[in-house]
Amino acid sequence: MEITLNHTVIPSKNKVEAARFYEKIFGFEFLKEWDGFAVVKVNSTLTLDFMNQENFSINHYAFKVTDEQFDEIFARVKAEGLVFGAGHQVTDDGKINNYYGGRRGVYFRDLDGHSLEIQTVDYDLDS
């Protein structure tokens, strides 16, 4: 059996607001509040479990998407007036990147400052 990631906990100042943000921007399904978490279904094997926490480190979450999904998510990012950028260190230049021959990628932040990335092609780790 292939090992898959089942869920990950994302710390947040307001778990429900954070979960609803991911639902709105990414189109994920908000499932419910459960056992101290606000749970969002990403796909058939993965949930994001948002948990209220006062102090936490800022994390990075990258999502591989199709070209169509990229266009839809990026349109929502712009419609919400979110700051975005082409790189993990330049998240505010208003550009997307086209690394790795046709890949499109963009970075932006969620309500808690976590760095989010959508990309259409995997990184080429062999080069």
PyRosetta script that sets phi, psi and omega in degrees:
from pyrosetta import init, pose_from_sequence

init()
pose = pose_from_sequence("MEITLNHTVIPSKNKVEAARFYEKIFGFEFLKEWDGFAVVKVNSTLTLDFMNQENFSINHYAFKVTDEQFDEIFARVKAEGLVFGAGHQVTDDGKINNYYGGRRGVYFRDLDGHSLEIQTVDYDLDS")
pose.set_psi(1, 134.9)
pose.set_omega(1, 175.1)
pose.set_phi(2, -71.2)
pose.set_psi(2, 134.6)
pose.set_omega(2, 176.6)
pose.set_phi(3, -78.8)
pose.set_psi(3, 132.4)
pose.set_omega(3, 177.6)
pose.set_phi(4, -126.3)
pose.set_psi(4, 153.3)
pose.set_omega(4, 173.4)
pose.set_phi(5, -76.1)
pose.set_psi(5, 126.5)
pose.set_omega(5, -176.3)
pose.set_phi(6, -91.2)
pose.set_psi(6, -44.9)
pose.set_omega(6, 177.9)
pose.set_phi(7, -159.7)
pose.set_psi(7, 161.1)
pose.set_omega(7, 172.2)
pose.set_phi(8, -140.5)
pose.set_psi(8, 148.0)
pose.set_omega(8, -179.7)
pose.set_phi(9, -94.4)
pose.set_psi(9, 130.5)
pose.set_omega(9, 177.9)
pose.set_phi(10, -115.0)
pose.set_psi(10, 117.9)
pose.set_omega(10, 178.7)
pose.set_phi(11, -72.3)
pose.set_psi(11, 144.5)
pose.set_omega(11, -175.3)
pose.set_phi(12, -151.9)
pose.set_psi(12, 152.9)
pose.set_omega(12, 173.4)
pose.set_phi(13, -71.1)
pose.set_psi(13, -33.1)
pose.set_omega(13, 178.7)
pose.set_phi(14, -141.6)
pose.set_psi(14, 101.3)
pose.set_omega(14, -171.6)
pose.set_phi(15, -59.9)
pose.set_psi(15, -39.1)
pose.set_omega(15, -177.9)
pose.set_phi(16, -72.2)
pose.set_psi(16, -43.8)
pose.set_omega(16, 176.1)
pose.set_phi(17, -58.8)
pose.set_psi(17, -43.2)
pose.set_omega(17, -179.9)
pose.set_phi(18, -63.5)
pose.set_psi(18, -46.3)
pose.set_omega(18, 179.8)
pose.set_phi(19, -61.3)
pose.set_psi(19, -42.4)
pose.set_omega(19, 179.4)
pose.set_phi(20, -66.2)
pose.set_psi(20, -33.3)
pose.set_omega(20, 175.9)
pose.set_phi(21, -61.1)
pose.set_psi(21, -47.9)
pose.set_omega(21, 179.7)
pose.set_phi(22, -64.7)
pose.set_psi(22, -36.2)
pose.set_omega(22, 176.3)
pose.set_phi(23, -62.3)
pose.set_psi(23, -46.0)
pose.set_omega(23, -177.2)
pose.set_phi(24, -68.9)
pose.set_psi(24, -46.8)
pose.set_omega(24, -175.1)
pose.set_phi(25, -75.6)
pose.set_psi(25, -48.1)
pose.set_omega(25, -174.2)
pose.set_phi(26, -91.6)
pose.set_psi(26, -19.2)
pose.set_omega(26, -175.2)
pose.set_phi(27, 83.3)
pose.set_psi(27, 13.6)
pose.set_omega(27, 176.3)
pose.set_phi(28, -67.9)
pose.set_psi(28, 164.5)
pose.set_omega(28, -178.9)
pose.set_phi(29, -100.3)
pose.set_psi(29, 119.3)
pose.set_omega(29, 172.7)
pose.set_phi(30, -73.0)
pose.set_psi(30, 119.6)
pose.set_omega(30, -177.6)
pose.set_phi(31, -87.7)
pose.set_psi(31, -59.6)
pose.set_omega(31, -178.6)
pose.set_phi(32, 178.4)
pose.set_psi(32, 170.7)
pose.set_omega(32, 167.6)
pose.set_phi(33, -85.9)
pose.set_psi(33, 133.1)
pose.set_omega(33, -175.4)
pose.set_phi(34, -151.6)
pose.set_psi(34, 123.6)
pose.set_omega(34, 172.5)
pose.set_phi(35, 51.3)
pose.set_psi(35, 43.3)
pose.set_omega(35, 178.7)
pose.set_phi(36, 87.3)
pose.set_psi(36, 2.9)
pose.set_omega(36, -178.0)
pose.set_phi(37, -121.1)
pose.set_psi(37, 155.8)
pose.set_omega(37, 165.5)
pose.set_phi(38, -107.4)
pose.set_psi(38, 116.0)
pose.set_omega(38, -168.1)
pose.set_phi(39, -103.1)
pose.set_psi(39, 130.7)
pose.set_omega(39, 178.8)
pose.set_phi(40, -121.4)
pose.set_psi(40, 128.5)
pose.set_omega(40, 178.5)
pose.set_phi(41, -86.3)
pose.set_psi(41, 120.1)
pose.set_omega(41, 178.9)
pose.set_phi(42, -87.5)
pose.set_psi(42, -47.9)
pose.set_omega(42, 178.7)
pose.set_phi(43, -155.7)
pose.set_psi(43, -166.9)
pose.set_omega(43, -173.8)
pose.set_phi(44, -67.9)
pose.set_psi(44, -15.2)
pose.set_omega(44, -177.7)
pose.set_phi(45, -122.5)
pose.set_psi(45, -6.1)
pose.set_omega(45, -171.9)
pose.set_phi(46, -130.2)
pose.set_psi(46, 132.4)
pose.set_omega(46, 168.9)
pose.set_phi(47, -121.5)
pose.set_psi(47, 152.4)
pose.set_omega(47, 169.8)
pose.set_phi(48, -103.9)
pose.set_psi(48, 124.0)
pose.set_omega(48, -176.3)
pose.set_phi(49, -110.3)
pose.set_psi(49, 103.6)
pose.set_omega(49, -177.6)
pose.set_phi(50, -82.9)
pose.set_psi(50, 135.0)
pose.set_omega(50, -176.6)
pose.set_phi(51, -131.8)
pose.set_psi(51, 131.7)
pose.set_omega(51, 176.6)
pose.set_phi(52, -64.0)
pose.set_psi(52, 133.6)
pose.set_omega(52, 178.1)
pose.set_phi(53, -155.7)
pose.set_psi(53, 137.3)
pose.set_omega(53, -177.0)
pose.set_phi(54, -77.1)
pose.set_psi(54, -47.2)
pose.set_omega(54, -178.7)
pose.set_phi(55, -121.1)
pose.set_psi(55, 133.7)
pose.set_omega(55, -180.0)
pose.set_phi(56, -160.1)
pose.set_psi(56, 160.2)
pose.set_omega(56, 174.8)
pose.set_phi(57, -79.9)
pose.set_psi(57, 149.7)
pose.set_omega(57, 175.7)
pose.set_phi(58, -78.7)
pose.set_psi(58, 130.8)
pose.set_omega(58, -178.6)
pose.set_phi(59, -112.8)
pose.set_psi(59, 168.8)
pose.set_omega(59, 177.7)
pose.set_phi(60, -118.3)
pose.set_psi(60, 132.0)
pose.set_omega(60, 178.3)
pose.set_phi(61, -128.8)
pose.set_psi(61, 120.3)
pose.set_omega(61, -178.3)
pose.set_phi(62, -111.9)
pose.set_psi(62, 136.0)
pose.set_omega(62, -178.4)
pose.set_phi(63, -123.5)
pose.set_psi(63, 125.8)
pose.set_omega(63, 173.5)
pose.set_phi(64, -83.9)
pose.set_psi(64, 129.8)
pose.set_omega(64, -176.0)
pose.set_phi(65, -133.0)
pose.set_psi(65, 162.5)
pose.set_omega(65, 173.0)
pose.set_phi(66, -76.4)
pose.set_psi(66, 169.3)
pose.set_omega(66, 176.5)
pose.set_phi(67, -60.2)
pose.set_psi(67, -41.4)
pose.set_omega(67, 179.5)
pose.set_phi(68, -64.0)
pose.set_psi(68, -44.7)
pose.set_omega(68, 177.5)
pose.set_phi(69, -63.1)
pose.set_psi(69, -39.3)
pose.set_omega(69, 177.4)
pose.set_phi(70, -56.6)
pose.set_psi(70, -50.1)
pose.set_omega(70, -179.1)
pose.set_phi(71, -58.9)
pose.set_psi(71, -43.1)
pose.set_omega(71, -178.7)
pose.set_phi(72, -66.8)
pose.set_psi(72, -47.5)
pose.set_omega(72, -179.3)
pose.set_phi(73, -65.8)
pose.set_psi(73, -45.2)
pose.set_omega(73, -179.0)
pose.set_phi(74, -62.6)
pose.set_psi(74, -36.9)
pose.set_omega(74, 176.5)
pose.set_phi(75, -62.3)
pose.set_psi(75, -39.9)
pose.set_omega(75, 178.1)
pose.set_phi(76, -69.3)
pose.set_psi(76, -37.7)
pose.set_omega(76, 175.7)
pose.set_phi(77, -57.9)
pose.set_psi(77, -48.5)
pose.set_omega(77, -179.8)
pose.set_phi(78, -67.1)
pose.set_psi(78, -41.0)
pose.set_omega(78, -179.4)
pose.set_phi(79, -62.3)
pose.set_psi(79, -33.0)
pose.set_omega(79, 178.8)
pose.set_phi(80, -81.2)
pose.set_psi(80, -5.0)
pose.set_omega(80, 180.0)
pose.set_phi(81, 71.9)
pose.set_psi(81, 25.3)
pose.set_omega(81, 179.6)
pose.set_phi(82, -74.7)
pose.set_psi(82, 142.6)
pose.set_omega(82, 174.9)
pose.set_phi(83, -73.6)
pose.set_psi(83, 136.7)
pose.set_omega(83, -179.2)
pose.set_phi(84, -141.6)
pose.set_psi(84, 164.4)
pose.set_omega(84, -179.9)
pose.set_phi(85, -159.1)
pose.set_psi(85, 173.8)
pose.set_omega(85, -171.7)
pose.set_phi(86, -87.5)
pose.set_psi(86, -11.1)
pose.set_omega(86, -175.6)
pose.set_phi(87, -143.6)
pose.set_psi(87, 164.2)
pose.set_omega(87, -177.8)
pose.set_phi(88, -68.5)
pose.set_psi(88, -20.9)
pose.set_omega(88, 176.3)
pose.set_phi(89, -103.8)
pose.set_psi(89, -10.0)
pose.set_omega(89, 178.2)
pose.set_phi(90, -126.9)
pose.set_psi(90, 82.1)
pose.set_omega(90, -174.7)
pose.set_phi(91, -97.8)
pose.set_psi(91, 12.6)
pose.set_omega(91, -175.1)
pose.set_phi(92, -135.4)
pose.set_psi(92, 21.5)
pose.set_omega(92, -177.7)
pose.set_phi(93, -90.1)
pose.set_psi(93, 0.0)
pose.set_omega(93, 177.8)
pose.set_phi(94, 71.1)
pose.set_psi(94, 20.3)
pose.set_omega(94, -178.2)
pose.set_phi(95, -122.7)
pose.set_psi(95, 162.4)
pose.set_omega(95, 169.1)
pose.set_phi(96, -109.3)
pose.set_psi(96, 166.8)
pose.set_omega(96, 177.3)
pose.set_phi(97, -110.1)
pose.set_psi(97, 160.6)
pose.set_omega(97, 178.5)
pose.set_phi(98, -131.8)
pose.set_psi(98, 50.8)
pose.set_omega(98, 180.0)
pose.set_phi(99, -71.4)
pose.set_psi(99, 160.1)
pose.set_omega(99, 169.5)
pose.set_phi(100, 59.5)
pose.set_psi(100, 44.8)
pose.set_omega(100, 171.1)
pose.set_phi(101, 57.1)
pose.set_psi(101, 69.6)
pose.set_omega(101, 176.0)
pose.set_phi(102, 106.0)
pose.set_psi(102, -9.8)
pose.set_omega(102, 177.8)
pose.set_phi(103, -68.5)
pose.set_psi(103, 141.2)
pose.set_omega(103, 169.6)
pose.set_phi(104, -117.8)
pose.set_psi(104, 138.2)
pose.set_omega(104, 179.0)
pose.set_phi(105, -148.7)
pose.set_psi(105, 153.2)
pose.set_omega(105, 177.3)
pose.set_phi(106, -153.5)
pose.set_psi(106, 149.5)
pose.set_omega(106, -179.6)
pose.set_phi(107, -117.5)
pose.set_psi(107, 144.4)
pose.set_omega(107, 174.6)
pose.set_phi(108, -156.6)
pose.set_psi(108, 175.8)
pose.set_omega(108, -176.2)
pose.set_phi(109, -116.8)
pose.set_psi(109, 149.3)
pose.set_omega(109, 174.6)
pose.set_phi(110, -87.0)
pose.set_psi(110, -173.6)
pose.set_omega(110, -175.8)
pose.set_phi(111, -63.3)
pose.set_psi(111, -23.6)
pose.set_omega(111, -178.9)
pose.set_phi(112, -100.7)
pose.set_psi(112, 3.7)
pose.set_omega(112, 178.7)
pose.set_phi(113, 91.7)
pose.set_psi(113, -0.9)
pose.set_omega(113, 176.5)
pose.set_phi(114, -62.7)
pose.set_psi(114, 141.1)
pose.set_omega(114, 180.0)
pose.set_phi(115, -83.2)
pose.set_psi(115, 124.6)
pose.set_omega(115, -179.8)
pose.set_phi(116, -115.0)
pose.set_psi(116, 145.2)
pose.set_omega(116, 180.0)
pose.set_phi(117, -137.0)
pose.set_psi(117, 137.0)
pose.set_omega(117, 167.3)
pose.set_phi(118, -117.9)
pose.set_psi(118, 138.3)
pose.set_omega(118, -178.6)
pose.set_phi(119, -143.5)
pose.set_psi(119, 149.1)
pose.set_omega(119, -175.5)
pose.set_phi(120, -99.7)
pose.set_psi(120, -13.4)
pose.set_omega(120, -179.1)
pose.set_phi(121, -137.7)
pose.set_psi(121, 144.0)
pose.set_omega(121, 176.1)
pose.set_phi(122, -62.9)
pose.set_psi(122, 153.3)
pose.set_omega(122, 171.8)
pose.set_phi(123, -64.1)
pose.set_psi(123, 144.8)
pose.set_omega(123, 175.7)
pose.set_phi(124, -90.4)
pose.set_psi(124, 94.6)
pose.set_omega(124, -176.8)
pose.set_phi(125, -81.7)
pose.set_psi(125, -4.8)
pose.set_omega(125, 179.5)
pose.set_phi(126, -89.3)
pose.set_psi(126, -8.1)
pose.set_omega(126, -177.5)
pose.set_phi(127, -98.7)
pose.dump_pdb("model.pdb")
